[in-house]
């Protein structure tokens, strides 16, 4: 859409990820001072991001709380993310670029 990115858009975000259980940080693009760019809604990231970022407006900052089935599931992402973990992501959406569909 115009207000929010549509599925397949290339989005540019900053994020900090923490474990909901104890608040420990496991990853942050802000610490690297490097934006994270990906195509939203097409399975390049965890389900919680694909779902949540599609609802965000440009410039919005939100906390995405992702239960394990929207995150890394029962396996987790060792060594930092245990199986079944609920994750909190502080995400800021800077911009997006709609993917232009090539004519058939």
MOPAC internal coordinates of N, CA, C and O (Angstrom, degrees):
PM7 1SCF
backbone

  N    0.0000 0     0.00 0     0.00 0    0    0    0
  C    1.4598 1     0.00 0     0.00 0    1    0    0
  C    1.5124 1   111.38 1     0.00 0    2    1    0
  O    1.2310 1   120.97 1     5.40 1    3    2    1
  N    1.3238 1   115.76 1  -174.60 1    3    2    1
  C    1.4676 1   120.00 1   178.36 1    5    3    2
  C    1.5202 1   111.29 1   -84.75 1    6    5    3
  O    1.2310 1   120.49 1   138.89 1    7    6    5
  N    1.3484 1   116.66 1   -41.11 1    7    6    5
  C    1.4595 1   121.50 1  -177.95 1    9    7    6
  C    1.5219 1   111.94 1   -76.41 1   10    9    7
  O    1.2310 1   120.87 1   145.10 1   11   10    9
  N    1.3295 1   115.94 1   -34.90 1   11   10    9
  C    1.4599 1   121.90 1  -176.54 1   13   11   10
  C    1.5225 1   108.75 1  -129.52 1   14   13   11
  O    1.2310 1   119.94 1   -24.30 1   15   14   13
  N    1.3306 1   117.72 1   155.70 1   15   14   13
  C    1.4690 1   118.81 1   179.32 1   17   15   14
  C    1.5275 1   110.99 1   -67.14 1   18   17   15
  O    1.2310 1   120.62 1   -27.56 1   19   18   17
  N    1.3085 1   116.42 1   152.44 1   19   18   17
  C    1.4568 1   119.64 1   174.69 1   21   19   18
  C    1.5203 1   108.76 1  -103.13 1   22   21   19
  O    1.2310 1   121.13 1   -17.87 1   23   22   21
  N    1.3183 1   115.43 1   162.13 1   23   22   21
  C    1.4557 1   121.82 1  -178.23 1   25   23   22
  C    1.5252 1   109.82 1   -55.61 1   26   25   23
  O    1.2310 1   120.60 1   -47.76 1   27   26   25
  N    1.3351 1   116.46 1   132.24 1   27   26   25
  C    1.4596 1   121.31 1  -178.12 1   29   27   26
  C    1.5150 1   114.09 1    96.04 1   30   29   27
  O    1.2310 1   120.20 1   168.29 1   31   30   29
  N    1.3550 1   117.22 1   -11.71 1   31   30   29
  C    1.4642 1   120.32 1   177.78 1   33   31   30
  C    1.5247 1   110.47 1   -66.72 1   34   33   31
  O    1.2310 1   120.78 1   -34.46 1   35   34   33
  N    1.3266 1   116.11 1   145.54 1   35   34   33
  C    1.4590 1   121.73 1   173.10 1   37   35   34
  C    1.5274 1   107.45 1   -85.83 1   38   37   35
  O    1.2310 1   120.29 1   -66.53 1   39   38   37
  N    1.3465 1   117.05 1   113.47 1   39   38   37
  C    1.4635 1   121.42 1  -176.02 1   41   39   38
  C    1.5234 1   110.97 1  -106.76 1   42   41   39
  O    1.2310 1   121.18 1   -29.57 1   43   42   41
  N    1.3401 1   115.35 1   150.43 1   43   42   41
  C    1.4594 1   122.88 1   178.23 1   45   43   42
  C    1.5241 1   107.94 1  -118.36 1   46   45   43
  O    1.2310 1   120.56 1   -60.37 1   47   46   45
  N    1.3449 1   116.54 1   119.63 1   47   46   45
  C    1.4587 1   121.22 1  -176.13 1   49   47   46
  C    1.5247 1   111.06 1  -134.43 1   50   49   47
  O    1.2310 1   121.79 1   -17.52 1   51   50   49
  N    1.3380 1   114.17 1   162.48 1   51   50   49
  C    1.4613 1   121.74 1   161.84 1   53   51   50
  C    1.5197 1   105.65 1  -116.54 1   54   53   51
  O    1.2310 1   120.30 1   -32.32 1   55   54   53
  N    1.3301 1   117.04 1   147.68 1   55   54   53
  C    1.4597 1   119.53 1  -179.62 1   57   55   54
  C    1.5203 1   110.48 1  -150.62 1   58   57   55
  O    1.2310 1   121.77 1   -24.24 1   59   58   57
  N    1.3255 1   114.22 1   155.76 1   59   58   57
  C    1.4540 1   122.44 1   167.70 1   61   59   58
  C    1.5189 1   106.28 1  -131.73 1   62   61   59
  O    1.2310 1   120.54 1   -52.79 1   63   62   61
  N    1.3306 1   116.58 1   127.21 1   63   62   61
  C    1.4581 1   121.32 1  -179.78 1   65   63   62
  C    1.5113 1   111.26 1  -107.23 1   66   65   63
  O    1.2310 1   120.90 1   -48.35 1   67   66   65
  N    1.3489 1   115.88 1   131.65 1   67   66   65
  C    1.4598 1   121.24 1   177.89 1   69   67   66
  C    1.5241 1   109.66 1  -130.42 1   70   69   67
  O    1.2310 1   120.96 1   -24.72 1   71   70   69
  N    1.3261 1   115.76 1   155.28 1   71   70   69
  C    1.4591 1   121.08 1   173.46 1   73   71   70
  C    1.5183 1   107.63 1   -79.73 1   74   73   71
  O    1.2310 1   120.46 1   -51.79 1   75   74   73
  N    1.3351 1   116.73 1   128.21 1   75   74   73
  C    1.4583 1   119.94 1  -178.61 1   77   75   74
  C    1.5246 1   111.00 1   -63.45 1   78   77   75
  O    1.2310 1   119.96 1   146.72 1   79   78   77
  N    1.3297 1   117.69 1   -33.28 1   79   78   77
  C    1.4665 1   122.11 1  -176.11 1   81   79   78
  C    1.5261 1   113.18 1   -58.71 1   82   81   79
  O    1.2310 1   120.07 1   136.03 1   83   82   81
  N    1.3357 1   117.48 1   -43.97 1   83   82   81
  C    1.4704 1   119.43 1  -175.65 1   85   83   82
  C    1.5270 1   114.07 1  -133.13 1   86   85   83
  O    1.2310 1   120.33 1  -177.95 1   87   86   85
  N    1.3355 1   116.98 1     2.05 1   87   86   85
  C    1.4617 1   120.19 1   177.04 1   89   87   86
  C    1.5173 1   114.79 1    77.03 1   90   89   87
  O    1.2310 1   120.08 1  -174.22 1   91   90   89
  N    1.3425 1   117.45 1     5.78 1   91   90   89
  C    1.4667 1   118.77 1  -178.31 1   93   91   90
  C    1.5242 1   111.02 1   -72.53 1   94   93   91
  O    1.2310 1   121.54 1   -42.51 1   95   94   93
  N    1.3275 1   114.65 1   137.49 1   95   94   93
  C    1.4658 1   121.16 1  -177.71 1   97   95   94
  C    1.5195 1   109.68 1   -81.72 1   98   97   95
  O    1.2310 1   120.62 1   -47.39 1   99   98   97
  N    1.3479 1   116.42 1   132.61 1   99   98   97
  C    1.4629 1   119.11 1   177.24 1  101   99   98
  C    1.5174 1   112.95 1  -113.86 1  102  101   99
  O    1.2310 1   119.99 1   164.86 1  103  102  101
  N    1.3245 1   117.62 1   -15.14 1  103  102  101
  C    1.4664 1   119.04 1   179.37 1  105  103  102
  C    1.5184 1   109.36 1  -166.23 1  106  105  103
  O    1.2310 1   120.44 1   -31.45 1  107  106  105
  N    1.3317 1   116.77 1   148.55 1  107  106  105
  C    1.4585 1   120.71 1   177.12 1  109  107  106
  C    1.5211 1   111.02 1  -159.17 1  110  109  107
  O    1.2310 1   121.04 1   -57.99 1  111  110  109
  N    1.3231 1   115.61 1   122.01 1  111  110  109
  C    1.4693 1   119.40 1   174.08 1  113  111  110
  C    1.5243 1   109.88 1   -70.03 1  114  113  111
  O    1.2310 1   120.47 1   152.63 1  115  114  113
  N    1.3418 1   116.71 1   -27.37 1  115  114  113
  C    1.4673 1   120.36 1   179.62 1  117  115  114
  C    1.5275 1   110.36 1   -63.97 1  118  117  115
  O    1.2310 1   120.55 1   140.24 1  119  118  117
  N    1.3414 1   116.55 1   -39.76 1  119  118  117
  C    1.4715 1   120.21 1   179.32 1  121  119  118
  C    1.5242 1   111.10 1   -62.93 1  122  121  119
  O    1.2310 1   120.73 1   146.81 1  123  122  121
  N    1.3179 1   116.22 1   -33.19 1  123  122  121
  C    1.4740 1   120.57 1   178.79 1  125  123  122
  C    1.5287 1   111.70 1   -84.42 1  126  125  123
  O    1.2310 1   120.88 1   169.98 1  127  126  125
  N    1.3559 1   115.92 1   -10.02 1  127  126  125
  C    1.4610 1   122.11 1  -176.22 1  129  127  126
  C    1.5299 1   110.36 1    54.13 1  130  129  127
  O    1.2310 1   121.39 1  -136.27 1  131  130  129
  N    1.3273 1   114.95 1    43.73 1  131  130  129
  C    1.4571 1   120.79 1  -177.05 1  133  131  130
  C    1.5229 1   108.48 1  -142.17 1  134  133  131
  O    1.2310 1   120.68 1   -60.16 1  135  134  133
  N    1.3225 1   116.31 1   119.84 1  135  134  133
  C    1.4611 1   119.65 1   179.01 1  137  135  134
  C    1.5236 1   110.74 1   -59.54 1  138  137  135
  O    1.2310 1   121.11 1   -27.45 1  139  138  137
  N    1.3358 1   115.48 1   152.55 1  139  138  137
  C    1.4576 1   121.55 1   173.88 1  141  139  138
  C    1.5249 1   106.75 1  -104.85 1  142  141  139
  O    1.2310 1   120.56 1   -56.39 1  143  142  141
  N    1.3295 1   116.54 1   123.61 1  143  142  141
  C    1.4634 1   122.37 1  -177.39 1  145  143  142
  C    1.5233 1   108.11 1  -119.34 1  146  145  143
  O    1.2310 1   120.61 1   -49.63 1  147  146  145
  N    1.3380 1   116.44 1   130.37 1  147  146  145
  C    1.4648 1   120.39 1   178.90 1  149  147  146
  C    1.5233 1   109.39 1  -157.21 1  150  149  147
  O    1.2310 1   120.85 1   -13.73 1  151  150  149
  N    1.3190 1   115.98 1   166.27 1  151  150  149
  C    1.4647 1   121.68 1   176.21 1  153  151  150
  C    1.5238 1   107.88 1   -90.04 1  154  153  151
  O    1.2310 1   120.78 1   -60.03 1  155  154  153
  N    1.3452 1   116.11 1   119.97 1  155  154  153
  C    1.4621 1   121.22 1  -174.89 1  157  155  154
  C    1.5346 1   111.73 1   -84.16 1  158  157  155
  O    1.2310 1   121.27 1   -33.00 1  159  158  157
  N    1.3208 1   115.18 1   147.00 1  159  158  157
  C    1.4616 1   120.54 1   173.00 1  161  159  158
  C    1.5129 1   115.35 1    81.74 1  162  161  159
  O    1.2310 1   119.91 1  -170.37 1  163  162  161
  N    1.3392 1   117.77 1     9.63 1  163  162  161
  C    1.4718 1   119.85 1  -176.74 1  165  163  162
  C    1.5332 1   112.54 1  -126.47 1  166  165  163
  O    1.2310 1   120.25 1  -161.82 1  167  166  165
  N    1.3398 1   117.12 1    18.18 1  167  166  165
  C    1.4559 1   120.04 1   173.64 1  169  167  166
  C    1.5189 1   116.66 1    83.92 1  170  169  167
  O    1.2310 1   119.81 1  -165.72 1  171  170  169
  N    1.3435 1   117.97 1    14.28 1  171  170  169
  C    1.4787 1   119.76 1   177.19 1  173  171  170
  C    1.5313 1   111.68 1   -78.98 1  174  173  171
  O    1.2310 1   120.70 1   161.66 1  175  174  173
  N    1.3312 1   116.28 1   -18.34 1  175  174  173
  C    1.4683 1   122.12 1  -178.26 1  177  175  174
  C    1.5340 1   108.21 1  -131.38 1  178  177  175
  O    1.2310 1   120.48 1    -1.99 1  179  178  177
  N    1.3312 1   116.68 1   178.01 1  179  178  177
  C    1.4646 1   120.06 1   179.31 1  181  179  178
  C    1.5317 1   111.14 1   -63.46 1  182  181  179
  O    1.2310 1   121.16 1   -23.95 1  183  182  181
  N    1.3407 1   115.39 1   156.05 1  183  182  181
  C    1.4707 1   121.08 1  -176.21 1  185  183  182
  C    1.5236 1   113.30 1   -57.04 1  186  185  183
  O    1.2310 1   120.50 1   142.50 1  187  186  185
  N    1.3395 1   116.64 1   -37.50 1  187  186  185
  C    1.4618 1   119.94 1  -179.38 1  189  187  186
  C    1.5214 1   112.54 1   -59.68 1  190  189  187
  O    1.2310 1   120.73 1   144.76 1  191  190  189
  N    1.3284 1   116.22 1   -35.24 1  191  190  189
  C    1.4663 1   120.55 1   177.41 1  193  191  190
  C    1.5179 1   110.53 1   -74.25 1  194  193  191
  O    1.2310 1   120.42 1   133.63 1  195  194  193
  N    1.3305 1   116.80 1   -46.37 1  195  194  193
  C    1.4681 1   119.86 1  -179.47 1  197  195  194
  C    1.5222 1   110.59 1   -57.22 1  198  197  195
  O    1.2310 1   120.35 1   142.66 1  199  198  197
  N    1.3269 1   116.93 1   -37.34 1  199  198  197
  C    1.4620 1   121.67 1  -179.66 1  201  199  198
  C    1.5285 1   111.48 1   -77.77 1  202  201  199
  O    1.2310 1   120.69 1   129.75 1  203  202  201
  N    1.3395 1   116.28 1   -50.25 1  203  202  201
  C    1.4611 1   121.20 1  -172.42 1  205  203  202
  C    1.5156 1   115.01 1   -70.21 1  206  205  203
  O    1.2310 1   120.13 1   138.01 1  207  206  205
  N    1.3209 1   117.36 1   -41.99 1  207  206  205
  C    1.4666 1   120.13 1  -174.92 1  209  207  206
  C    1.5256 1   111.44 1   -68.97 1  210  209  207
  O    1.2310 1   120.31 1   152.90 1  211  210  209
  N    1.3393 1   117.02 1   -27.10 1  211  210  209
  C    1.4734 1   119.72 1   176.90 1  213  211  210
  C    1.5274 1   112.33 1   -64.95 1  214  213  211
  O    1.2310 1   119.82 1   164.47 1  215  214  213
  N    1.3452 1   117.95 1   -15.53 1  215  214  213
  C    1.4689 1   121.36 1  -179.95 1  217  215  214
  C    1.5262 1   112.33 1   -97.51 1  218  217  215
  O    1.2310 1   119.95 1   175.81 1  219  218  217
  N    1.3364 1   117.71 1    -4.19 1  219  218  217
  C    1.4640 1   120.92 1  -173.93 1  221  219  218
  C    1.5287 1   112.83 1   -89.85 1  222  221  219
  O    1.2310 1   121.66 1   -31.26 1  223  222  221
  N    1.3305 1   114.42 1   148.74 1  223  222  221
  C    1.4616 1   120.93 1   175.95 1  225  223  222
  C    1.5332 1   109.25 1   -96.85 1  226  225  223
  O    1.2310 1   120.87 1   -19.83 1  227  226  225
  N    1.3317 1   115.95 1   160.17 1  227  226  225
  C    1.4642 1   121.42 1   177.27 1  229  227  226
  C    1.5353 1   109.68 1   -57.12 1  230  229  227
  O    1.2310 1   120.70 1   -48.15 1  231  230  229
  N    1.3315 1   116.26 1   131.85 1  231  230  229
  C    1.4606 1   120.97 1   179.12 1  233  231  230
  C    1.5158 1   114.14 1    85.02 1  234  233  231
  O    1.2310 1   119.94 1   173.64 1  235  234  233
  N    1.3290 1   117.72 1    -6.36 1  235  234  233
  C    1.4614 1   120.80 1  -178.66 1  237  235  234
  C    1.5250 1   110.44 1   -75.50 1  238  237  235
  O    1.2310 1   121.52 1   -34.56 1  239  238  237
  N    1.3377 1   114.70 1   145.44 1  239  238  237
  C    1.4670 1   121.39 1   173.66 1  241  239  238
  C    1.5194 1   106.41 1  -121.85 1  242  241  239
  O    1.2310 1   120.13 1   -50.46 1  243  242  241
  N    1.3165 1   117.36 1   129.54 1  243  242  241
  C    1.4583 1   121.51 1  -174.55 1  245  243  242
  C    1.5189 1   110.31 1  -141.44 1  246  245  243
  O    1.2310 1   121.31 1   -22.25 1  247  246  245
  N    1.3215 1   115.10 1   157.75 1  247  246  245
  C    1.4592 1   121.26 1   170.91 1  249  247  246
  C    1.5221 1   107.10 1  -100.43 1  250  249  247
  O    1.2310 1   120.83 1   -60.63 1  251  250  249
  N    1.3232 1   116.03 1   119.37 1  251  250  249
  C    1.4603 1   121.12 1   174.93 1  253  251  250
  C    1.5246 1   107.11 1  -100.66 1  254  253  251
  O    1.2310 1   120.90 1   -68.68 1  255  254  253
  N    1.3561 1   115.88 1   111.32 1  255  254  253
  C    1.4716 1   120.03 1   176.30 1  257  255  254
  C    1.5179 1   107.14 1   -94.52 1  258  257  255
  O    1.2310 1   120.84 1   -61.87 1  259  258  257
  N    1.3228 1   116.00 1   118.13 1  259  258  257
  C    1.4622 1   121.71 1  -173.71 1  261  259  258
  C    1.5204 1   110.73 1  -114.38 1  262  261  259
  O    1.2310 1   120.66 1   -70.86 1  263  262  261
  N    1.3442 1   116.35 1   109.14 1  263  262  261
  C    1.4689 1   120.44 1   170.86 1  265  263  262
  C    1.5205 1   107.29 1   -59.89 1  266  265  263
  O    1.2310 1   120.19 1   -16.88 1  267  266  265
  N    1.3295 1   117.25 1   163.12 1  267  266  265
  C    1.4656 1   120.02 1  -171.42 1  269  267  266
  C    1.5264 1   113.28 1   -58.16 1  270  269  267
  O    1.2310 1   119.71 1   145.13 1  271  270  269
  N    1.3568 1   118.16 1   -34.87 1  271  270  269
  C    1.4709 1   118.33 1  -179.36 1  273  271  270
  C    1.5304 1   112.13 1   -72.74 1  274  273  271
  O    1.2310 1   120.21 1   169.70 1  275  274  273
  N    1.3378 1   117.20 1   -10.30 1  275  274  273
  C    1.4688 1   121.31 1   171.03 1  277  275  274
  C    1.5291 1   110.41 1  -103.43 1  278  277  275
  O    1.2310 1   120.82 1  -179.15 1  279  278  277
  N    1.3327 1   116.04 1     0.85 1  279  278  277
  C    1.4621 1   121.87 1  -178.49 1  281  279  278
  C    1.5135 1   110.94 1  -117.67 1  282  281  279
  O    1.2310 1   121.25 1    64.39 1  283  282  281
  N    1.3465 1   115.22 1  -115.61 1  283  282  281
  C    1.4637 1   120.29 1  -175.77 1  285  283  282
  C    1.5274 1   113.41 1  -108.41 1  286  285  283
  O    1.2310 1   120.53 1  -169.07 1  287  286  285
  N    1.3445 1   116.59 1    10.93 1  287  286  285
  C    1.4598 1   120.98 1   172.35 1  289  287  286
  C    1.5188 1   114.84 1    65.29 1  290  289  287
  O    1.2310 1   121.29 1    21.54 1  291  290  289
  N    1.3244 1   115.13 1  -158.46 1  291  290  289
  C    1.4605 1   121.71 1  -176.35 1  293  291  290
  C    1.5229 1   112.70 1   -70.01 1  294  293  291
  O    1.2310 1   120.51 1   156.06 1  295  294  293
  N    1.3236 1   116.63 1   -23.94 1  295  294  293
  C    1.4682 1   119.84 1  -179.11 1  297  295  294
  C    1.5176 1   112.43 1   -81.36 1  298  297  295
  O    1.2310 1   120.33 1   152.75 1  299  298  297
  N    1.3377 1   116.97 1   -27.25 1  299  298  297
  C    1.4542 1   119.63 1  -176.40 1  301  299  298
  C    1.5224 1   110.56 1    71.40 1  302  301  299
  O    1.2310 1   121.09 1    19.58 1  303  302  301
  N    1.3310 1   115.52 1  -160.42 1  303  302  301
  C    1.4622 1   121.89 1   176.26 1  305  303  302
  C    1.5300 1   107.09 1  -139.23 1  306  305  303
  O    1.2310 1   120.85 1  -102.36 1  307  306  305
  N    1.3491 1   115.99 1    77.64 1  307  306  305
  C    1.4739 1   120.34 1  -175.63 1  309  307  306
  C    1.5272 1   111.69 1   -57.09 1  310  309  307
  O    1.2310 1   119.80 1   -30.40 1  311  310  309
  N    1.3396 1   118.00 1   149.60 1  311  310  309
  C    1.4629 1   125.51 1     3.90 1  313  311  310
  C    1.5245 1   113.72 1   -92.38 1  314  313  311
  O    1.2310 1   119.53 1   172.82 1  315  314  313
  N    1.3273 1   118.49 1    -7.18 1  315  314  313
  C    1.4690 1   119.81 1  -169.70 1  317  315  314
  C    1.5245 1   114.33 1   -86.59 1  318  317  315
  O    1.2310 1   119.88 1   151.21 1  319  318  317
  N    1.3380 1   117.84 1   -28.79 1  319  318  317
  C    1.4630 1   120.59 1  -174.95 1  321  319  318
  C    1.5268 1   109.58 1  -116.28 1  322  321  319
  O    1.2310 1   120.52 1   -68.53 1  323  322  321
  N    1.3528 1   116.61 1   111.47 1  323  322  321
  C    1.4686 1   118.72 1  -179.79 1  325  323  322
  C    1.5283 1   111.98 1   -72.37 1  326  325  323
  O    1.2310 1   120.81 1   -20.96 1  327  326  325
  N    1.3247 1   116.05 1   159.04 1  327  326  325
  C    1.4594 1   120.66 1   176.72 1  329  327  326
  C    1.5195 1   111.11 1   -59.61 1  330  329  327
  O    1.2310 1   120.42 1   -37.39 1  331  330  329
  N    1.3285 1   116.81 1   142.61 1  331  330  329
  C    1.4573 1   122.07 1   177.54 1  333  331  330
  C    1.5156 1   114.97 1    75.83 1  334  333  331
  O    1.2310 1   119.86 1  -171.72 1  335  334  333
  N    1.3318 1   117.86 1     8.28 1  335  334  333
  C    1.4715 1   121.06 1  -174.73 1  337  335  334
  C    1.5289 1   112.20 1   -73.65 1  338  337  335
  O    1.2310 1   121.10 1   -40.71 1  339  338  337
  N    1.3550 1   115.50 1   139.29 1  339  338  337
  C    1.4608 1   121.87 1   167.83 1  341  339  338
  C    1.5279 1   107.01 1   -89.30 1  342  341  339
  O    1.2310 1   121.03 1   -48.35 1  343  342  341
  N    1.3341 1   115.64 1   131.65 1  343  342  341
  C    1.4615 1   121.67 1  -173.81 1  345  343  342
  C    1.5176 1   110.92 1  -116.03 1  346  345  343
  O    1.2310 1   120.47 1   -37.86 1  347  346  345
  N    1.3207 1   116.70 1   142.14 1  347  346  345
  C    1.4618 1   122.61 1   173.63 1  349  347  346
  C    1.5239 1   108.31 1  -112.00 1  350  349  347
  O    1.2310 1   121.30 1   -52.59 1  351  350  349
  N    1.3247 1   115.11 1   127.41 1  351  350  349
  C    1.4611 1   120.52 1   177.24 1  353  351  350
  C    1.5202 1   109.07 1  -119.01 1  354  353  351
  O    1.2310 1   120.66 1   -57.82 1  355  354  353
  N    1.3244 1   116.34 1   122.18 1  355  354  353
  C    1.4628 1   122.85 1   172.46 1  357  355  354
  C    1.5293 1   105.12 1   -89.36 1  358  357  355
  O    1.2310 1   121.03 1   -76.10 1  359  358  357
  N    1.3356 1   115.64 1   103.90 1  359  358  357
  C    1.4677 1   121.71 1  -172.12 1  361  359  358
  C    1.5250 1   110.43 1  -115.00 1  362  361  359
  O    1.2310 1   120.55 1   -45.02 1  363  362  361
  N    1.3162 1   116.55 1   134.98 1  363  362  361
  C    1.4630 1   122.31 1   173.71 1  365  363  362
  C    1.5216 1   107.96 1  -120.67 1  366  365  363
  O    1.2310 1   121.11 1   -55.41 1  367  366  365
  N    1.3392 1   115.48 1   124.59 1  367  366  365
  C    1.4653 1   121.58 1  -178.44 1  369  367  366
  C    1.5273 1   109.00 1   -95.78 1  370  369  367
  O    1.2310 1   120.50 1   -63.13 1  371  370  369
  N    1.3218 1   116.64 1   116.87 1  371  370  369
  C    1.4589 1   120.86 1  -177.39 1  373  371  370
  C    1.5185 1   112.63 1   -91.58 1  374  373  371
  O    1.2310 1   120.43 1   131.66 1  375  374  373
  N    1.3143 1   116.79 1   -48.34 1  375  374  373
  C    1.4661 1   119.62 1  -176.79 1  377  375  374
  C    1.5153 1   108.84 1  -162.42 1  378  377  375
  O    1.2310 1   121.55 1   -10.72 1  379  378  377
  N    1.3303 1   114.63 1   169.28 1  379  378  377
  C    1.4505 1   120.03 1   172.49 1  381  379  378
  C    1.5100 1   109.49 1  -151.13 1  382  381  379
  O    1.2310 1   121.94 1   -19.64 1  383  382  381
  N    1.3070 1   113.89 1   160.36 1  383  382  381
  C    1.4579 1   120.95 1   179.14 1  385  383  382
  C    1.5215 1   106.58 1  -127.64 1  386  385  383
  O    1.2310 1   121.26 1   -60.25 1  387  386  385
  N    1.3404 1   115.19 1   119.75 1  387  386  385
  C    1.4659 1   119.21 1   177.89 1  389  387  386
  C    1.5173 1   108.63 1   -66.47 1  390  389  387
  O    1.2310 1   120.51 1   -41.08 1  391  390  389
  N    1.3125 1   116.63 1   138.92 1  391  390  389
  C    1.4591 1   120.34 1   176.43 1  393  391  390
  C    1.5240 1   108.88 1   -78.64 1  394  393  391
  O    1.2310 1   120.95 1   -52.12 1  395  394  393
  N    1.3087 1   115.78 1   127.88 1  395  394  393
  C    1.4652 1   121.05 1  -179.81 1  397  395  394
  C    1.5250 1   108.05 1   -81.51 1  398  397  395
  O    1.2310 1   121.30 1   -53.75 1  399  398  397
  N    1.3192 1   115.11 1   126.25 1  399  398  397
  C    1.4643 1   119.51 1   179.08 1  401  399  398
  C    1.5260 1   109.31 1   -78.80 1  402  401  399
  O    1.2310 1   121.06 1   -53.65 1  403  402  401
  N    1.3242 1   115.58 1   126.35 1  403  402  401
  C    1.4663 1   119.96 1   177.69 1  405  403  402
  C    1.5257 1   108.81 1   -73.50 1  406  405  403
  O    1.2310 1   120.08 1   -43.64 1  407  406  405
  N    1.3375 1   117.45 1   136.36 1  407  406  405
  C    1.4677 1   118.35 1   177.31 1  409  407  406
  C    1.5296 1   110.30 1   -65.89 1  410  409  407
  O    1.2310 1   121.09 1   -34.27 1  411  410  409
  N    1.3311 1   115.52 1   145.73 1  411  410  409
  C    1.4772 1   119.69 1  -179.72 1  413  411  410
  C    1.5111 1   111.19 1   -71.37 1  414  413  411
  O    1.2310 1   120.10 1   180.00 1  415  414  413

